[in-house]
């Protein structure tokens, strides 16, 4: 009985922990004048997230973001 309980606890512990990595991605975003449509300035958009799927990072980088592991 103790072995079964230990095995069950081990399975639960391993299934709740994912091998994810946390990233900070940032990119320049233009500030647009609503009246003229001209670019006034740029600001930095920052996104912090954790994922185990490398394609999420690649997708953000393909859109111009620079991502770093935290």
C-alpha positions in Angstrom: 0.0 0.0 0.0 2.8 2.4 0.9 4.6 1.6 -2.4 1.4 2.4 -4.4 0.9 5.7 -2.6 4.5 6.6 -3.2 4.2 5.7 -6.8 1.0 7.8 -7.2 2.6 10.8 -5.5 5.6 10.5 -7.8 3.4 10.4 -10.9 1.5 13.4 -9.7 4.6 15.4 -8.9 6.2 14.6 -12.3 3.1 15.4 -14.3 2.6 18.8 -12.6 6.1 20.0 -13.3 6.8 20.9 -16.9 10.2 21.6 -18.4 9.5 25.2 -19.3 11.8 28.1 -19.8 10.9 31.8 -19.1 11.7 34.4 -21.6 11.6 38.2 -21.9 10.8 39.4 -25.4 10.8 43.0 -26.5 10.3 44.9 -29.7 10.0 48.5 -30.9 6.5 49.7 -31.6 5.8 52.9 -33.4 3.6 55.6 -31.9 1.3 56.8 -34.6 -0.3 60.3 -34.8 -4.1 59.7 -35.0 -4.6 62.8 -37.2 -1.8 62.4 -39.7 -0.9 58.8 -39.6 2.8 59.7 -39.2 5.1 58.0 -36.8 5.7 60.3 -33.8 8.1 58.1 -31.8 8.8 54.5 -30.8 8.2 52.7 -27.6 9.3 49.3 -26.4 6.8 46.5 -25.9 7.9 43.9 -23.4 6.4 40.5 -22.9 7.4 38.0 -20.1 6.3 34.4 -20.5 7.2 30.9 -19.8 6.9 28.0 -22.3 8.1 24.5 -23.0 7.4 25.1 -26.7 10.3 26.7 -28.6 8.0 27.5 -31.6 6.3 30.2 -29.5 9.6 32.0 -29.1 10.4 31.5 -32.8 7.0 32.9 -33.7 7.6 36.1 -31.7 11.1 36.5 -33.1 9.8 36.2 -36.7 7.5 39.1 -35.9 10.5 41.3 -34.9 10.8 40.6 -31.2 14.1 40.0 -29.5 13.8 37.2 -26.8 16.2 36.4 -24.0 16.1 33.7 -21.4 15.4 35.0 -18.0 
